[in-house]
Amino acid sequence: MAWQIRITEEAKKDYKKLEGSIRKQVLAGIIKVSEAPLPSPNGYGKPLGNKRGNNLTGFFKIKYRGIGIRVVYTLAVDKLIMNIVVISLRDDNYCYDLAAKLYDKYGDEIFNDVFDKF
């Protein structure tokens, strides 16, 4: 059973900026991961932990190597909600710094069901 997908306002704006064919690939990847977003062996999730001095424990990533995009998400496990937090170019510093800034902005709410449907 696929998890419900929610998205931050910031990620929604970045998603809309993507070129059409890339947008389709990103959406397809998000939908695939939403079927099993937890970390291995139960799913596709790749935990982040500490990245470049940012504590992103509880965050996960989806890498699109062929198109150079990275998606960062969190989970509201009790409600089966997958929150898309960042959609950006695969520049580690930018992507992870943005995720940390959004964590500062939203606090622990980033792990809850508080965002719009995707």
C-alpha positions as CSV (number, residue, x, y, z in Angstrom):
1,M,0.0,0.0,0.0
2,A,1.4,3.4,-1.1
3,W,1.9,6.1,1.5
4,Q,0.1,9.4,1.1
5,I,2.4,12.0,-0.4
6,R,2.6,15.5,1.0
7,I,4.9,18.4,-0.1
8,T,6.3,21.6,1.4
9,E,5.5,24.8,-0.4
10,E,9.3,25.2,-1.1
11,A,9.5,21.8,-2.8
12,K,6.3,22.4,-4.8
13,K,7.9,25.6,-6.3
14,D,11.1,23.8,-7.2
15,Y,9.1,20.9,-8.7
16,K,7.2,23.3,-10.9
17,K,10.4,24.8,-12.2
18,L,11.6,21.5,-13.6
19,E,11.4,20.8,-17.3
20,G,8.5,18.6,-18.3
21,S,10.3,15.3,-19.0
22,I,12.4,15.7,-15.8
23,R,9.3,16.5,-13.8
24,K,7.7,13.2,-15.0
25,Q,10.8,11.2,-14.0
26,V,10.9,12.8,-10.5
27,L,7.2,12.1,-10.0
28,A,7.6,8.5,-11.1
29,G,10.4,8.0,-8.6
30,I,8.5,9.6,-5.8
31,I,5.5,7.4,-6.5
32,K,7.7,4.3,-6.6
33,V,9.4,5.1,-3.3
34,S,6.0,6.0,-1.7
35,E,5.1,2.3,-2.0
36,A,7.9,1.5,0.5
37,P,9.6,4.6,1.8
38,L,11.2,3.0,4.9
39,P,14.9,2.1,4.8
40,S,16.2,-1.3,3.6
41,P,15.3,-4.1,4.0
42,N,11.7,-2.9,4.2
43,G,11.8,-0.3,1.5
44,Y,13.7,2.1,-0.8
45,G,14.6,4.8,1.8
46,K,18.1,6.0,2.1
47,P,18.6,7.6,5.5
48,L,20.6,10.8,5.7
49,G,21.9,11.2,9.3
50,N,24.6,13.8,9.6
51,K,25.4,15.4,6.3
52,R,27.9,18.2,5.9
53,G,27.5,19.4,9.4
54,N,23.7,19.2,9.3
55,N,21.8,16.8,11.5
56,L,19.3,15.3,9.2
57,T,18.5,12.3,11.3
58,G,15.0,11.1,10.3
59,F,15.4,12.4,6.7
60,F,15.7,10.2,3.6
61,K,16.8,10.8,0.1
62,I,16.0,9.7,-3.5
63,K,18.8,10.1,-6.0
64,Y,18.2,10.5,-9.7
65,R,21.7,10.0,-11.0
66,G,20.8,10.3,-14.7
67,I,19.1,13.7,-14.4
68,G,21.1,15.1,-11.4
69,I,18.2,15.6,-9.1
70,R,17.8,14.7,-5.4
71,V,14.6,14.6,-3.4
72,V,14.7,14.7,0.4
73,Y,11.7,13.5,2.4
74,T,10.5,12.8,5.9
75,L,8.0,10.3,7.2
76,A,5.0,10.5,9.5
77,V,5.1,6.8,10.1
78,D,2.0,6.6,12.3
79,K,-0.2,8.1,9.5
80,L,1.7,6.6,6.5
81,I,2.6,10.1,5.2
82,M,5.7,10.8,3.1
83,N,6.6,14.5,3.2
84,I,8.6,15.8,0.2
85,V,10.8,18.5,1.8
86,V,13.4,19.3,-1.0
87,I,13.6,18.8,-4.7
88,S,16.8,20.2,-6.0
89,L,19.9,19.7,-8.2
90,R,22.1,17.0,-6.8
91,D,24.6,19.5,-5.3
92,D,25.1,18.0,-1.8
93,N,25.8,21.2,0.0
94,Y,22.8,23.1,-1.4
95,C,20.4,20.2,-1.0
96,Y,21.3,19.3,2.5
97,D,21.7,22.9,3.7
98,L,18.2,23.6,2.3
99,A,16.8,20.6,4.1
100,A,18.4,21.8,7.4
101,K,17.0,25.3,6.9
102,L,13.5,23.9,6.3
103,Y,13.9,21.8,9.5
104,D,14.8,25.0,11.4
105,K,11.7,26.6,9.9
106,Y,9.2,23.8,10.5
107,G,10.8,22.2,13.5
108,D,9.5,18.7,14.4
109,E,6.3,19.4,12.4
110,I,8.3,18.4,9.4
111,F,7.8,14.8,10.6
112,N,4.0,15.2,10.8
113,D,1.0,15.5,8.5
114,V,1.0,19.3,8.0
115,F,1.7,19.8,4.3
116,D,-0.4,20.0,1.2
117,K,-1.1,16.9,-0.9
118,F,1.3,16.5,-3.8
